[in-house]
Amino acid sequence: MKNSFIAASLCVVSACTMSNPQTAGELRQMAGSSAFISSKSVSVSQSPAAAARILRSMSRNCFNRVVTTRSVYRVGPTGPQSLTSTIRYTSSVTAKAGQTTLSVRNKDIGKNVVHVFGTEDGLISLVVDAKPASGGVNLTVTSLAPALRGNLKAVEKSMATGKAVCPNN
């Protein structure tokens, strides 16, 4: 019991001291200084207009949804004990000065959720920037570190096939 209280206290303290990105710019800035956020760039041969169309399709088909997961974290004397999480994902695509940006926000909307200051509206968890480059588009994917690989793979497949391929993470 004592160890559980100490662990819970450390989680609360670390959550209060860690910054929660509220904008695409904040997520990009944190990529270089946070172990929890990573960024990777790739070049693709799509035109800027085609890349923007594909990002809009990914926004519409992949990132506007509610996902509920249930995880059993231990089996106790009364049976399995689990944690249920319900996350609402919302996305937007913006175009400015030839650059297209896909931003994804996620918010835990489950019952009995206590939001840490600054997370009432959720947090930005994925940003894909498409900038024109010679011979195509340079894509920069910035994401929560555990999801970067899956998000990058989905963006690359989407650009290669010309249609939305959703990440599985």
C-alpha positions in Angstrom: 0.0 0.0 0.0 2.8 2.4 0.9 4.6 1.7 -2.4 1.4 2.3 -4.3 0.9 5.7 -2.7 4.5 6.6 -3.5 4.1 5.6 -7.1 0.9 7.5 -7.4 2.4 10.6 -5.9 5.4 10.4 -8.4 2.9 10.1 -11.3 1.0 13.2 -10.2 4.1 15.2 -9.6 5.6 14.2 -13.0 2.3 15.0 -14.8 2.2 18.4 -13.2 5.7 19.3 -14.2 5.6 17.9 -17.8 4.3 20.3 -20.4 1.3 19.1 -22.4 1.4 20.3 -26.0 -1.7 22.3 -26.9 -0.7 23.4 -30.4 1.2 21.9 -33.4 4.0 24.4 -32.7 4.4 23.3 -29.1 4.6 19.6 -30.2 7.3 20.4 -32.8 9.3 22.4 -30.2 9.1 19.5 -27.7 10.4 16.9 -30.2 14.0 18.0 -29.7 13.9 18.2 -25.9 11.5 15.5 -24.7 12.1 11.8 -24.5 8.4 11.3 -25.1 8.1 13.1 -28.4 10.0 12.3 -31.6 10.2 13.6 -35.1 11.3 12.1 -38.4 11.4 13.5 -42.0 11.0 11.7 -45.3 10.8 12.8 -48.9 8.1 11.6 -51.3 7.5 12.1 -55.0 3.9 13.3 -54.6 3.0 16.8 -55.7 2.1 19.3 -52.9 -1.5 19.2 -54.1 -1.7 15.4 -54.0 0.0 15.3 -50.6 -2.5 17.8 -49.2 -5.4 15.7 -50.6 -4.0 12.5 -49.0 -3.6 14.2 -45.6 -7.2 15.5 -45.8 -8.3 11.9 -46.6 -6.3 10.6 -43.6 -7.8 13.2 -41.4 -11.4 12.3 -42.5 -10.9 8.5 -42.5 -8.4 7.8 -39.7 -8.4 10.4 -37.0 -11.9 11.5 -36.2 -13.1 8.7 -34.0 -13.6 7.4 -30.4 -11.6 4.4 -29.3 -12.3 2.4 -26.2 -9.8 -0.1 -24.9 -9.9 -2.5 -21.9 -6.7 -3.8 -20.3 -6.6 -6.4 -17.6 -3.8 -5.3 -15.3 -4.0 -8.0 -12.7 -6.0 -11.0 -11.5 -7.1 -10.6 -7.9 -9.0 -12.8 -5.5 -12.3 -11.6 -7.1 -11.2 -12.1 -10.7 -9.6 -10.0 -13.3 -9.3 -6.3 -12.6 -9.2 -4.0 -15.6 -8.8 -0.4 -16.7 -11.0 1.0 -19.5 -9.9 4.0 -21.5 -12.0 5.9 -23.9 -10.1 8.4 -26.1 -11.7 10.8 -28.6 -9.4 11.7 -31.6 -10.1 14.8 -33.6 -8.0 16.1 -36.5 -7.7 19.1 -38.7 -5.8 20.0 -41.8 -4.6 23.5 -42.5 -2.8 25.0 -45.5 -0.6 28.1 -45.2 2.1 29.5 -47.5 2.3 26.3 -49.5 2.7 24.0 -46.4 -0.1 21.6 -45.4 -0.3 20.4 -41.8 -2.4 17.6 -40.3 -2.8 17.9 -36.6 -4.4 15.2 -34.3 -5.7 15.9 -30.8 -6.7 13.2 -28.4 -8.7 13.6 -25.2 -9.5 11.0 -22.6 -13.3 11.1 -22.2 -13.8 8.1 -20.0 -15.6 8.1 -16.7 -13.8 9.2 -13.6 -11.1 11.0 -15.5 -9.2 13.7 -13.6 -7.6 16.1 -16.1 -4.3 17.5 -15.1 -4.1 21.3 -15.6 -3.7 22.1 -19.3 -5.2 18.9 -20.6 -8.9 19.8 -20.4 -9.1 20.0 -24.2 -6.8 17.1 -24.7 -3.4 17.3 -26.2 -1.8 17.4 -29.6 -0.4 13.9 -30.2 0.5 13.9 -34.0 1.5 16.6 -36.5 2.4 15.9 -40.1 3.9 18.8 -42.1 4.1 18.6 -45.9 6.4 21.2 -47.4 7.1 21.5 -51.2 10.6 20.3 -52.1 12.4 19.7 -55.3 11.0 16.6 -56.9 8.0 16.3 -54.5 7.2 16.9 -50.9 9.2 16.8 -47.6 7.1 15.2 -44.9 7.9 15.7 -41.2 6.0 13.5 -38.8 6.1 14.6 -35.1 4.4 12.3 -32.7 4.4 10.8 -29.2 7.5 8.6 -29.3 5.9 5.2 -28.9 3.5 5.9 -31.8 6.0 7.5 -34.2 7.0 4.4 -36.1 3.3 3.4 -36.8 2.3 6.9 -37.7 5.3 7.4 -40.1 4.6 4.0 -41.8 1.0 4.9 -42.3 1.9 8.3 -43.8 4.5 6.8 -46.1 2.0 4.1 -47.3 -0.7 6.7 -47.8 1.7 8.7 -50.0 2.8 5.7 -52.0 -0.7 4.4 -52.7 -2.4 7.8 -53.1 -5.1 6.9 -50.5 -5.5 7.0 -46.7 -3.8 4.2 -44.8 -4.6 4.4 -41.1 -2.1 3.6 -38.4 -2.8 0.7 -36.1 -1.5 2.3 -32.9 
